[in-house]
Amino acid sequence: MFVERLQNPCVGVLREIVSHYVPKFKLTTLQHAGRKAVYGINLDISSRRAVHYEPNLDEESDRKQLEILESFKISPEDCALNSGIWRVHPQTIEHHGLVLQESGFKKLTASLIVNYVKVVKKKIHLLKIHKYIDPQSSVIDSYMQHLRNPPLENLDLKNPDEDANILINVYSTVLKSFLAWRLNTTRSEIEQIWKTYPRIKHKSLKYICWALDILEHDLGFTLEKIRRHGYLIHSYPPNILDTLKRVPQLCGKDIKTVFHTHPKIIMSSTRNILATAQHLKDYGVPDSAVQRCYEVFTLGSASMQRRLQLLHTVPKLRPFAENPRVLQIVHYQRKVSARLDQLQELQRQCASLHLLTSNQAYFERFTREGVDRTRGFDVVTYLAQQLSSEELAIRDYLGRHPFWCSVSCDSVQNTLEFLLRDGFETKDILSNLHLVLYPRDKVECTLKDLSSSEAVTKALNIVSATNPQKVPVLCKKTELALCLYFLEQDHHFTGNGIWNTS
């Protein structure tokens, strides 16, 4: 049937999605007359049926898939006849295959893996009738063996008429009883974990036992902590061991310490952790900043890279690139982008890092009050870094200006970058620091006008007359002071010169 479909001229062109080490077996989804043939079954793409991701083209994932399929003794020919197998994640193939083996399935096929959800929803007696499971065997006894034969009296397991029950229900009952005993808790707490993390019911008993042993003995997690972070129950043991081996330290801290403080990172693959660490290094994010927000390692490395790029391209975010809390913006990038758009609609210019990443109640209160100002932390941090000065000194100096907290950090950045490009030294800027609070266009225009200013010319002539030996030259420091003077002259030195409008 599959070959006949390939010969159908209406099907369209097939393309291979595998590299040189996997010849001819991985086939893409077949398209025909607005429908897709997935797992050999036509699905209407306009319906609400299951959505399948594009085939994974990553060589390492392909290699892992082949190794797992080979371990289950599933032949390439079988995979070619069930092309949907290539759309299943390697870990999913492994877990589903192990669950079927632990349930007593004598032989695994690609079709069983692909249709796993349908298979485990069948009653056990039907599976025995069709010889998938030995009719003389007990599924529960098989589970007990893979759970290393825990004491039945401690499991509180009511032995049901297993043949009349659905396979996944029996599996879930055994697993819940085991977890309640293994984690020293009540059945009701396990039920709550089950509702929160329903994927646990499709994880291998072998791997769950292995994961719990690693968490408790290798990482030193208490049973209470494992219960509190229920997702750890279905963590992937080979990945945990691989991370411990290949990443002994993560951004200056022991990996075990990081796992204790941020358990969710345990769920990230070793490759993702290494790739994310490399992206952070490439963008110059120091370890001290990473240690404030290890949560970024729970993001995908590709997503992390895109967010770091966005950080350096959005004008409102660029001043935060070297802020110690910069990764808060990266971690909450979607929320930050939405809030920037909302502030722009409200014509608010001051967007602090705290405001962009704070809880919703704080942000709503800020927008409701209508005050367009910050506490100045971001401006002080930015200037202290760029001018190599103490934050306290920067704050004391800026605090003399009545409206310094009403200037956005990106406006300060634009003015400072202009002054540095124009040849002014940091010591001269520090002596006239209030100038960075003024819009760049105003500062640039005023500096150009200084050479033609009658007042400046008259002052230079007086200097020349009183000291003929000295050639009157306007030094950089004085130039900045005069610029600040003329910016405020029309506003009677009230500080109102910082506004773009009069």
C-alpha positions in Angstrom: 0.0 0.0 0.0 2.8 2.4 0.9 4.6 1.7 -2.4 1.4 2.2 -4.3 1.1 5.7 -2.8 4.6 6.6 -3.8 3.8 5.6 -7.4 0.7 7.8 -7.4 1.5 10.8 -9.6 -0.8 13.0 -7.6 1.2 12.6 -4.5 3.9 15.1 -5.4 7.6 15.1 -5.0 9.1 13.4 -2.0 12.3 14.7 -0.5 14.8 12.9 1.7 15.4 14.4 5.1 18.3 12.4 6.3 22.0 12.8 6.0 24.4 10.4 4.4 24.4 7.8 7.2 20.6 7.1 6.9 19.8 6.2 3.3 16.3 6.1 2.0 14.4 5.2 5.1 13.3 8.6 6.5 10.4 9.9 4.3 8.5 13.2 4.7 4.8 13.7 5.0 3.0 12.9 1.8 0.8 15.7 0.5 -2.2 15.0 -1.7 -5.2 17.2 -2.7 -5.1 19.3 0.5 -4.7 16.3 2.8 -1.7 14.8 4.6 -0.8 11.2 4.9 0.6 10.7 8.3 1.4 7.3 9.7 -0.3 5.9 6.6 -3.6 7.6 7.5 -5.0 10.5 5.6 -5.8 13.5 7.9 -7.7 16.6 6.8 -5.3 19.5 7.6 -8.3 21.8 8.0 -9.7 19.7 10.8 -8.8 19.8 14.5 -7.0 16.5 14.3 -3.5 16.0 15.7 -0.8 18.4 14.6 2.6 16.9 13.7 5.8 18.9 13.7 8.1 19.0 10.8 10.7 16.1 10.8 13.7 16.8 12.9 16.7 17.4 10.7 19.3 17.4 13.4 22.0 14.7 12.9 22.5 14.0 16.5 18.8 13.4 17.1 18.7 11.2 13.9 21.5 9.1 15.2 19.9 8.8 18.6 16.7 7.7 17.0 18.4 5.0 15.0 20.3 3.7 18.1 17.0 3.4 20.1 15.2 1.7 17.2 18.0 -0.7 16.8 17.9 -1.4 20.6 14.3 -2.4 20.2 15.2 -4.5 17.1 12.9 -2.5 14.8 14.1 -3.0 11.3 14.7 -0.2 8.7 12.1 -1.8 6.4 9.5 -1.6 9.2 10.4 2.1 9.7 10.1 2.8 6.0 6.5 1.3 6.0 5.7 3.5 9.1 7.3 6.8 8.2 5.6 8.6 11.1 8.3 7.1 13.4 10.7 9.7 12.2 8.4 12.4 13.5 8.6 11.1 17.1 11.2 12.6 19.5 13.9 10.0 20.4 13.2 10.2 24.1 9.5 9.6 23.3 10.3 6.6 21.3 12.5 5.3 24.1 9.9 5.8 26.8 7.0 4.5 24.9 9.0 1.4 23.8 10.0 0.7 27.3 6.5 1.1 28.7 5.3 -1.5 26.1 8.1 -3.8 27.0 7.4 -3.4 30.8 3.8 -4.2 30.1 4.8 -7.5 28.6 4.8 -6.9 24.8 6.9 -9.6 23.3 8.0 -7.8 20.1 8.0 -4.1 19.3 7.3 -2.7 15.8 7.4 0.8 14.4 3.6 0.7 14.1 3.2 0.0 17.8 5.4 3.0 18.7 3.6 5.3 16.2 0.2 4.2 17.5 1.3 4.0 21.1 -1.5 6.2 22.5 -4.1 4.0 20.8 -2.5 0.8 21.9 -2.3 1.6 25.6 -6.0 2.6 25.6 -6.9 -1.0 24.6 -8.1 -3.5 27.2 -5.5 -6.0 28.3 -7.5 -9.1 27.3 -7.7 -7.8 23.7 -3.9 -7.3 23.6 -3.5 -10.9 24.9 -6.0 -12.2 22.3 -3.9 -10.7 19.5 -0.8 -12.1 21.0 0.9 -8.8 21.8 1.1 -9.9 25.4 1.6 -13.5 26.6 -2.0 -14.7 27.6 -0.5 -16.6 30.5 1.4 -13.6 31.9 0.4 -11.0 34.5 0.9 -7.4 33.5 1.0 -6.3 37.2 3.7 -8.9 38.0 5.7 -7.6 35.1 5.5 -4.1 36.4 6.6 -5.3 39.9 9.7 -6.9 38.4 10.7 -3.6 36.7 10.1 -1.7 39.9 12.6 -4.1 41.6 9.9 -6.0 43.5 8.9 -3.4 46.2 7.0 -4.9 49.2 3.4 -5.3 48.1 2.0 -4.6 51.6 3.5 -1.1 51.4 2.1 -0.3 48.0 -1.6 -0.2 49.0 -2.3 -1.7 45.6 -5.7 -3.2 45.0 -5.1 -6.0 42.6 -7.8 -5.5 39.9 -9.1 -7.9 37.3 -6.3 -6.6 35.1 -7.5 -8.3 31.9 -10.8 -6.4 32.0 -9.0 -3.1 32.5 -7.4 -0.7 30.0 -3.6 -1.1 29.9 -2.7 2.5 30.7 -5.1 2.6 33.7 -3.5 -0.5 35.2 0.0 1.1 34.5 -1.1 4.3 36.2 -2.5 2.6 39.2 0.7 0.6 39.8 2.9 3.7 39.2 0.8 5.9 41.6 1.0 3.3 44.3 4.7 2.9 43.8 5.4 6.7 43.9 3.3 7.1 47.1 5.5 4.5 48.8 8.8 5.5 47.2 8.3 9.3 48.0 6.8 8.6 51.4 3.6 10.5 50.8 -0.1 10.0 50.5 -2.0 8.9 47.4 -3.8 12.2 47.3 -0.6 14.1 46.9 0.5 11.8 44.1 -2.9 12.4 42.4 -2.2 16.2 42.6 1.2 15.7 41.0 -0.4 13.5 38.4 -2.9 16.3 37.5 -0.1 18.9 37.2 2.3 16.7 35.2 0.1 14.2 33.3 3.1 13.1 31.1 4.4 11.0 34.0 1.9 8.2 33.1 3.7 7.6 29.8 7.2 7.4 31.3 9.1 4.2 31.8 9.1 2.5 35.2 12.8 1.8 34.8 13.7 5.4 34.1 11.5 6.7 36.9 13.3 4.5 39.4 16.6 5.4 38.0 15.8 9.2 38.1 14.7 9.0 41.7 17.9 7.2 42.7 20.0 9.9 41.0 18.1 12.7 42.5 18.2 11.3 46.0 21.7 9.7 46.1 23.8 11.6 43.5 22.3 15.1 43.9 21.2 14.9 47.5 17.6 15.9 47.0 15.3 15.2 49.8 12.0 13.3 49.2 10.1 16.4 50.2 12.0 18.5 47.6 11.3 15.9 44.9 7.6 16.0 45.8 7.6 19.8 45.6 9.1 19.7 42.2 7.0 16.8 40.7 8.3 17.3 37.2 11.6 15.8 38.4 9.9 12.4 38.6 10.0 12.1 34.8 13.5 13.7 34.3 15.7 11.8 31.8 18.4 9.9 33.8 21.0 9.5 31.0 20.8 13.3 30.4 21.3 14.1 34.1 24.4 11.9 34.3 25.7 13.4 31.0 25.3 16.9 32.4 27.1 16.0 35.6 30.0 14.6 33.6 30.3 17.3 30.9 29.3 20.4 32.8 31.0 20.2 36.2 30.6 24.0 36.6 28.0 26.3 35.1 29.0 29.9 34.9 31.2 29.9 38.0 29.1 27.6 40.2 29.2 23.8 40.8 26.5 22.2 38.7 25.0 20.3 41.7 24.6 23.6 43.5 22.8 25.0 40.4 20.6 22.0 40.3 19.6 22.5 43.9 18.8 26.1 43.5 17.2 25.8 40.1 15.8 22.2 39.8 14.1 22.9 36.5 17.4 23.1 34.7 17.7 19.3 35.3 15.0 18.9 32.5 17.2 20.8 30.0 19.5 18.7 27.8 23.2 18.8 28.1 23.6 20.1 24.6 21.1 22.9 25.3 22.9 23.9 28.4 26.3 24.1 26.7 24.8 26.0 23.7 23.1 28.5 25.9 26.3 29.0 27.9 28.2 29.7 24.7 25.6 32.2 23.5 25.9 34.1 26.8 29.7 34.1 26.4 29.5 35.3 22.8 27.3 38.2 23.8 29.6 39.2 26.7 27.2 38.4 29.5 29.4 37.9 32.7 29.0 35.0 35.1 27.9 37.4 37.8 24.8 38.4 35.7 24.1 34.7 34.8 24.1 33.8 38.5 21.3 36.2 39.1 19.1 34.4 36.5 20.0 30.8 35.9 16.4 30.4 34.7 17.6 31.2 31.2 19.0 27.7 30.9 15.4 26.4 30.8 14.9 28.2 27.5 15.9 26.6 24.2 19.3 27.7 23.0 18.0 29.0 19.7 15.3 31.0 21.5 18.0 32.3 23.8 20.1 33.5 20.9 17.2 35.3 19.3 16.4 37.1 22.5 20.0 38.2 23.0 20.0 39.6 19.5 16.8 41.5 20.2 18.3 42.9 23.3 21.0 44.7 21.2 18.6 45.9 18.5 15.7 47.4 20.4 16.6 51.0 21.4 14.7 50.9 24.7 16.5 47.8 25.7 20.1 48.5 24.6 21.0 50.5 27.7 20.3 47.3 29.8 22.8 45.1 27.9 25.4 45.4 30.6 23.1 45.7 33.5 23.7 43.0 36.2 20.0 42.1 35.9 20.0 42.0 32.1 18.9 38.3 31.9 15.6 39.2 33.5 14.8 40.9 30.3 15.9 37.9 28.2 14.0 35.5 30.4 10.7 37.5 30.3 11.2 38.7 26.7 7.6 38.2 25.7 6.3 40.1 28.7 8.9 42.9 28.2 8.0 43.3 24.5 4.2 43.5 25.3 4.8 46.1 28.0 7.1 48.2 25.8 4.3 48.4 23.2 1.7 49.3 25.9 4.0 52.1 27.3 4.5 53.4 23.8 0.7 53.6 23.3 0.4 55.5 26.6 3.3 57.8 25.5 5.4 56.9 28.5 9.1 57.3 27.9 10.6 55.9 31.1 10.7 52.1 31.1 12.9 50.8 33.9 14.1 47.2 34.0 12.1 46.6 37.2 8.9 47.9 35.6 9.3 45.7 32.5 9.9 42.5 34.5 7.8 43.2 37.6 4.5 41.5 38.4 1.3 42.5 36.7 -0.2 44.4 39.7 2.8 46.7 39.9 2.8 47.4 36.2 -0.9 48.2 36.2 -0.5 50.5 39.1 2.3 52.4 37.3 0.2 52.8 34.1 -2.9 53.8 36.1 -1.1 56.5 38.2 0.1 58.3 35.0 3.6 59.1 36.4 6.3 59.0 33.8 9.4 58.7 35.9 11.7 56.0 37.5 13.8 55.8 40.6 16.9 56.2 38.5 18.6 52.9 39.3 19.1 51.9 35.6 20.5 55.4 34.7 22.9 55.3 37.6 24.0 51.7 36.9 24.5 52.5 33.2 26.6 55.7 33.8 28.7 54.1 36.5 29.6 51.3 34.1 30.3 53.5 31.1 32.2 56.2 32.9 34.0 53.8 35.4 32.7 55.7 38.4 31.0 54.8 41.7 27.3 54.5 41.6 26.9 56.5 44.8 28.9 59.4 43.4 26.8 59.3 40.2 23.6 59.4 42.1 24.7 62.2 44.3 25.7 64.3 41.3 22.5 63.6 39.3 20.3 64.1 42.3 21.0 67.9 42.1 18.9 68.1 39.0 15.2 68.2 39.9 14.0 66.1 37.0 16.7 63.6 36.6 14.4 60.6 37.3 12.1 61.7 34.5 14.8 61.0 31.8 14.7 57.6 30.1 17.8 55.4 30.1 17.9 55.2 26.3 17.9 59.0 26.0 20.9 59.1 28.4 22.6 56.5 26.3 22.1 58.4 23.1 23.6 61.6 24.5 26.5 59.9 26.2 27.4 58.0 23.1 27.3 61.2 21.1 29.6 63.0 23.5 32.1 60.1 23.5 32.1 59.9 19.8 32.6 63.7 19.6 35.9 63.4 21.4 34.9 64.3 25.0 36.8 62.4 27.7 35.0 60.7 30.5 36.6 63.0 33.1 35.1 66.0 31.3 31.7 64.4 31.1 31.8 63.5 34.8 32.5 67.2 35.6 29.4 68.2 33.7 27.3 65.0 34.2 23.9 66.7 34.1 24.5 67.2 30.3 23.7 63.6 29.6 20.1 64.2 30.9 19.4 66.5 27.9 18.2 65.2 24.5 21.0 64.5 22.1 19.7 66.8 19.4 19.6 69.8 21.8 23.2 69.1 23.0 24.5 68.6 19.5 22.9 71.8 18.3 24.1 73.8 21.2 27.7 72.6 20.9 27.7 73.7 17.2 26.4 77.1 18.1 29.1 77.7 20.7 31.7 78.7 18.1 29.4 81.4 16.7 28.1 82.6 20.0 28.7 86.3 20.7 28.9 85.7 24.4 31.6 83.1 24.0 33.5 85.2 21.6 33.4 88.2 23.9 34.6 86.1 26.8 37.5 84.8 24.8 38.4 88.3 23.8 38.5 89.4 27.4 40.8 86.5 28.2 43.1 87.5 25.3 43.2 91.1 26.4 44.1 90.4 30.1 46.7 87.8 29.1 48.1 88.5 25.7 50.7 85.7 26.0 48.0 83.1 26.2 46.0 82.1 23.1 42.3 81.9 24.0 41.1 78.3 23.5 37.8 76.8 24.6 38.8 73.6 26.3 36.6 70.5 26.2 35.6 70.8 29.9 34.6 74.4 29.5 32.8 73.7 26.3 30.5 71.2 28.1 29.9 73.7 30.9 29.0 76.4 28.5 26.7 74.0 26.6 24.9 73.2 29.8 24.7 76.9 30.6 23.1 77.8 27.3 20.7 74.9 27.4 19.3 76.2 30.7 19.6 79.9 30.1 16.2 80.2 28.3 14.6 78.3 31.2 16.0 80.5 33.9 18.1 77.5 35.2 15.1 75.6 36.5 16.1 72.3 34.9 13.2 72.5 32.4 15.7 72.4 29.5 15.7 68.6 29.5 12.2 68.5 28.0 11.9 68.1 24.2 9.1 70.6 24.2 9.0 74.1 25.8 
